[in-house]
Amino acid sequence: MSSTTDCTANAIARSRCIIEAILNDLSETYKPVGGGGISKIKQDATWVYTVSISQEERMDLITYTVEMSPKGEVIIKDRKADTESYGR
């Protein structure tokens, strides 16, 4: 996140910071190759986001639980992976 952005300023700034932290984490931790990339990022609750990543014949779902420090730093508390088959 840009050092000029206050992640605690409002809900949009908070979401932006959280999504950028999630994307940075995915770049480091998500290793499957192929597929169509990220198809959706959904906020399920205030501090819970699910990323949908299209793969051949399945959708990988990575659910993040995060929190924000008083200084506006995003902390990833938990990451859970799941898969939905397209079921032909």
Backbone as ProteinMPNN parsed JSONL, in Angstrom:
{"seq_chain_A": "MSSTTDCTANAIARSRCIIEAILNDLSETYKPVGGGGISKIKQDATWVYTVSISQEERMDLITYTVEMSPKGEVIIKDRKADTESYGR", "coords_chain_A": {"N_chain_A": [[0.838, -1.174, 0.0], [0.452, 2.203, -0.707], [2.466, 4.642, 0.906], [1.184, 6.98, 1.344], [-1.449, 6.487, 1.715], [-4.017, 6.237, 4.045], [-4.969, 3.566, 5.688], [-6.948, 3.322, 7.551], [-8.743, 5.304, 7.123], [-11.341, 5.185, 5.918], [-14.031, 2.952, 4.881], [-13.564, 2.174, 2.196], [-10.824, 2.704, 1.813], [-9.818, 0.94, 3.739], [-10.673, -1.553, 2.68], [-9.254, -1.527, 0.257], [-6.571, -1.626, 1.146], [-6.598, -4.109, 2.447], [-7.218, -5.866, 0.312], [-4.975, -5.451, -1.331], [-2.991, -6.484, 0.368], [-3.79, -9.15, 0.461], [-3.482, -9.862, -2.265], [-0.707, -9.568, -2.496], [0.081, -11.598, -0.73], [-0.977, -13.857, -2.062], [0.61, -13.827, -4.364], [2.989, -14.705, -3.337], [2.375, -17.184, -2.165], [0.561, -18.823, -3.631], [0.756, -21.384, -5.813], [-0.181, -23.041, -8.022], [-0.157, -23.488, -11.556], [-1.447, -22.314, -14.715], [-4.888, -22.204, -15.841], [-7.367, -19.57, -15.427], [-6.773, -17.364, -13.876], [-7.455, -14.846, -11.318], [-10.834, -14.66, -10.636], [-12.681, -13.533, -8.974], [-12.97, -11.45, -6.095], [-14.267, -11.466, -3.001], [-15.874, -9.859, -0.322], [-16.757, -11.395, 2.517], [-17.397, -10.953, 5.144], [-16.74, -8.377, 7.589], [-13.979, -8.734, 8.15], [-13.266, -10.886, 6.587], [-12.389, -12.342, 3.574], [-12.874, -13.826, 0.361], [-11.101, -15.278, -2.247], [-11.524, -16.165, -5.561], [-10.166, -18.386, -7.841], [-9.811, -19.285, -11.09], [-9.335, -22.47, -12.406], [-8.456, -25.265, -14.517], [-11.33, -27.092, -14.921], [-12.087, -26.619, -12.28], [-12.613, -24.485, -9.406], [-10.5, -22.704, -7.428], [-10.683, -21.743, -4.105], [-9.707, -19.341, -1.904], [-9.782, -18.421, 1.315], [-9.475, -15.69, 3.365], [-8.837, -14.513, 6.618], [-8.529, -11.537, 8.23], [-6.997, -8.82, 10.096], [-6.728, -5.43, 11.255], [-4.14, -3.384, 12.317], [-3.86, -0.744, 14.809], [-2.306, 1.155, 13.554], [-2.922, 0.846, 10.943], [-1.929, -1.333, 9.545], [-2.249, -4.3, 7.719], [-2.977, -7.485, 8.927], [-2.642, -10.82, 8.297], [-4.555, -13.257, 9.557], [-5.495, -15.833, 9.123], [-5.582, -18.334, 6.568], [-7.391, -20.208, 4.36], [-7.737, -22.895, 2.144], [-9.842, -24.115, -0.443], [-11.694, -26.135, -2.78], [-13.845, -26.021, -5.573], [-15.464, -28.145, -7.741], [-16.219, -28.068, -11.233], [-17.919, -29.946, -12.17], [-18.79, -31.808, -14.54]], "CA_chain_A": [[0.0, 0.0, 0.0], [1.201, 3.458, -0.761], [2.669, 5.244, 2.224], [0.32, 8.153, 1.476], [-2.812, 6.041, 1.96], [-4.364, 5.89, 5.419], [-5.846, 2.396, 5.593], [-8.027, 3.43, 8.534], [-9.508, 6.52, 6.82], [-12.747, 4.851, 5.667], [-14.22, 1.555, 4.471], [-12.933, 1.93, 0.896], [-9.372, 2.638, 2.049], [-9.555, -0.308, 4.464], [-10.811, -2.655, 1.724], [-8.135, -1.464, -0.691], [-5.368, -2.116, 1.83], [-6.762, -5.547, 2.684], [-7.116, -6.565, -0.972], [-3.57, -5.41, -1.751], [-2.247, -7.429, 1.213], [-4.164, -10.486, -0.001], [-2.827, -10.09, -3.554], [0.72, -9.779, -2.216], [0.22, -12.931, -0.144], [-1.204, -14.846, -3.119], [1.792, -13.837, -5.237], [4.046, -15.454, -2.657], [1.985, -18.494, -1.646], [-0.28, -19.617, -4.529], [1.696, -21.917, -6.8], [-0.683, -23.737, -9.212], [-0.041, -22.757, -12.815], [-2.537, -22.568, -15.638], [-6.165, -21.632, -15.456], [-7.728, -18.241, -15.916], [-6.434, -16.291, -12.945], [-8.445, -14.445, -10.315], [-12.122, -14.319, -11.234], [-13.516, -12.769, -8.042], [-12.572, -11.221, -4.707], [-15.529, -11.153, -2.327], [-15.84, -9.628, 1.118], [-17.812, -12.206, 3.124], [-17.679, -10.291, 6.421], [-15.836, -7.239, 7.727], [-12.569, -9.138, 8.159], [-13.138, -12.157, 5.868], [-12.446, -12.19, 2.12], [-12.626, -15.041, -0.401], [-10.58, -15.082, -3.595], [-11.822, -17.281, -6.46], [-9.16, -18.489, -8.891], [-10.233, -20.28, -12.079], [-8.396, -23.484, -12.876], [-9.137, -26.189, -15.411], [-12.351, -27.949, -14.327], [-12.336, -26.352, -10.86], [-12.396, -23.137, -8.89], [-9.804, -22.688, -6.146], [-11.201, -20.7, -3.22], [-8.788, -19.048, -0.807], [-10.48, -17.54, 2.251], [-8.572, -14.98, 4.275], [-9.316, -13.766, 7.777], [-7.513, -10.509, 8.476], [-7.318, -7.751, 11.044], [-5.937, -4.243, 10.992], [-3.538, -2.792, 13.513], [-4.226, 0.666, 14.971], [-1.517, 1.954, 12.606], [-3.409, 0.587, 9.596], [-1.233, -2.449, 8.909], [-3.083, -5.49, 7.572], [-2.4, -8.709, 9.481], [-3.365, -12.011, 7.859], [-4.7, -14.146, 10.713], [-5.758, -17.2, 8.696], [-5.784, -18.558, 5.14], [-7.9, -21.564, 4.138], [-7.942, -23.213, 0.734], [-10.885, -25.077, -0.761], [-11.858, -26.292, -4.222], [-15.159, -26.387, -6.1], [-15.373, -28.732, -9.08], [-17.247, -27.598, -12.159], [-18.84, -31.072, -12.29], [-19.324, -31.992, -15.897]], "C_chain_A": [[0.878, 1.23, 0.0], [1.309, 4.069, 0.621], [1.801, 6.476, 2.423], [-1.128, 7.771, 1.765], [-2.991, 5.66, 3.418], [-5.391, 4.768, 5.36], [-7.003, 2.438, 6.583], [-8.959, 4.598, 8.232], [-11.0, 6.253, 6.645], [-12.815, 3.414, 5.145], [-13.547, 1.237, 3.136], [-11.42, 1.804, 1.054], [-9.005, 1.341, 2.756], [-9.623, -1.499, 3.503], [-9.647, -2.689, 0.748], [-6.859, -2.023, -0.061], [-5.43, -3.623, 2.05], [-6.586, -6.327, 1.386], [-5.677, -6.564, -1.47], [-2.718, -6.373, -0.923], [-2.538, -8.866, 0.785], [-3.478, -10.801, -1.327], [-1.327, -10.317, -3.383], [0.959, -11.169, -1.648], [0.031, -14.017, -1.201], [0.0, -14.952, -4.052], [2.914, -14.677, -4.649], [3.667, -16.899, -2.348], [1.208, -19.376, -2.613], [0.56, -20.092, -5.71], [1.094, -22.619, -8.014], [-0.567, -22.863, -10.464], [-1.205, -23.12, -13.72], [-3.811, -21.906, -15.159], [-6.323, -20.199, -15.923], [-7.415, -17.103, -14.982], [-7.563, -15.981, -11.978], [-9.731, -14.038, -11.019], [-12.989, -13.482, -10.3], [-12.798, -12.617, -6.709], [-13.82, -10.719, -4.005], [-15.298, -10.934, -0.841], [-17.035, -10.359, 1.717], [-18.285, -11.626, 4.452], [-16.641, -9.18, 6.553], [-14.379, -7.63, 7.57], [-12.323, -10.456, 7.439], [-13.363, -11.916, 4.37], [-12.175, -13.538, 1.476], [-12.196, -14.671, -1.81], [-10.892, -16.338, -4.397], [-10.829, -17.25, -7.611], [-9.561, -19.629, -9.821], [-9.077, -21.186, -12.461], [-9.171, -24.406, -13.814], [-10.046, -27.109, -14.603], [-12.581, -27.742, -12.836], [-12.133, -24.867, -10.567], [-11.688, -23.29, -7.555], [-10.318, -21.497, -5.351], [-10.236, -20.534, -2.054], [-9.492, -18.027, 0.081], [-9.491, -16.998, 3.267], [-9.356, -14.363, 5.42], [-8.19, -12.812, 8.144], [-7.935, -9.63, 9.646], [-6.422, -6.576, 10.694], [-5.423, -3.679, 12.3], [-3.996, -1.337, 13.634], [-3.469, 1.589, 14.008], [-1.939, 1.721, 11.156], [-2.676, -0.502, 8.85], [-2.148, -3.67, 8.881], [-2.313, -6.703, 8.077], [-3.26, -9.876, 9.003], [-3.364, -13.0, 9.013], [-4.833, -15.606, 10.285], [-5.957, -17.219, 7.186], [-6.237, -19.998, 4.984], [-8.167, -21.754, 2.652], [-9.023, -24.274, 0.591], [-10.985, -25.136, -2.285], [-13.3, -26.641, -4.53], [-14.946, -26.942, -7.496], [-16.485, -28.177, -9.942], [-18.255, -28.688, -12.46], [-19.49, -31.207, -13.647], [-20.239, -33.16, -15.972]], "O_chain_A": [[1.926, 1.267, 0.645], [0.365, 4.023, 1.41], [1.684, 6.973, 3.543], [-1.952, 8.645, 2.033], [-2.225, 4.866, 3.965], [-6.551, 4.999, 5.02], [-7.947, 1.658, 6.457], [-9.878, 4.861, 9.008], [-11.831, 7.001, 7.16], [-11.791, 2.749, 4.989], [-13.014, 0.141, 2.963], [-10.808, 0.897, 0.49], [-8.003, 0.71, 2.42], [-8.738, -2.355, 3.509], [-9.113, -3.757, 0.447], [-6.153, -2.813, -0.686], [-4.439, -4.328, 1.862], [-5.883, -7.338, 1.36], [-5.205, -7.579, -1.981], [-1.815, -7.013, -1.461], [-1.634, -9.702, 0.751], [-2.946, -11.898, -1.497], [-0.747, -11.167, -4.058], [1.915, -11.845, -2.028], [0.788, -14.987, -1.237], [0.363, -16.048, -4.479], [3.694, -15.287, -5.38], [4.545, -17.758, -2.273], [1.194, -20.593, -2.43], [1.019, -19.281, -6.515], [1.815, -22.789, -8.998], [-0.84, -21.663, -10.431], [-1.871, -24.133, -13.503], [-3.808, -21.143, -14.193], [-5.524, -19.687, -16.707], [-7.768, -15.961, -15.277], [-8.508, -16.756, -11.838], [-9.72, -13.173, -11.895], [-13.914, -12.803, -10.746], [-12.11, -13.529, -6.25], [-14.367, -9.676, -4.364], [-14.616, -11.72, -0.182], [-18.184, -9.997, 1.465], [-19.443, -11.795, 4.834], [-15.753, -9.06, 5.709], [-13.619, -6.917, 6.915], [-11.287, -11.087, 7.648], [-14.383, -11.364, 3.958], [-11.353, -14.311, 1.968], [-12.837, -13.861, -2.48], [-10.569, -17.447, -3.971], [-10.664, -16.227, -8.276], [-9.644, -20.785, -9.407], [-7.985, -20.724, -12.793], [-10.398, -24.333, -13.892], [-9.586, -27.82, -13.709], [-13.198, -28.585, -12.185], [-11.568, -24.117, -11.363], [-12.212, -23.934, -6.646], [-10.382, -20.379, -5.861], [-9.982, -21.479, -1.308], [-9.765, -16.905, -0.346], [-8.774, -17.745, 3.933], [-10.41, -13.763, 5.213], [-7.047, -13.224, 8.343], [-9.071, -9.689, 10.117], [-5.47, -6.716, 9.926], [-6.171, -3.518, 13.264], [-4.472, -0.76, 12.657], [-3.944, 2.678, 13.687], [-1.38, 2.327, 10.241], [-2.791, -0.589, 7.627], [-2.747, -4.029, 9.894], [-1.159, -6.924, 7.71], [-4.461, -9.918, 9.27], [-2.317, -13.519, 9.403], [-4.357, -16.509, 10.973], [-6.437, -16.25, 6.598], [-5.546, -20.915, 5.427], [-8.746, -20.89, 1.993], [-9.112, -25.205, 1.392], [-10.429, -24.292, -2.988], [-13.911, -27.456, -3.839], [-14.324, -26.296, -8.34], [-17.565, -27.852, -9.447], [-19.343, -28.397, -12.957], [-20.618, -30.763, -13.858], [-20.775, -33.457, -17.039]]}, "name": "protein", "num_of_chains": 1, "seq": "MSSTTDCTANAIARSRCIIEAILNDLSETYKPVGGGGISKIKQDATWVYTVSISQEERMDLITYTVEMSPKGEVIIKDRKADTESYGR"}
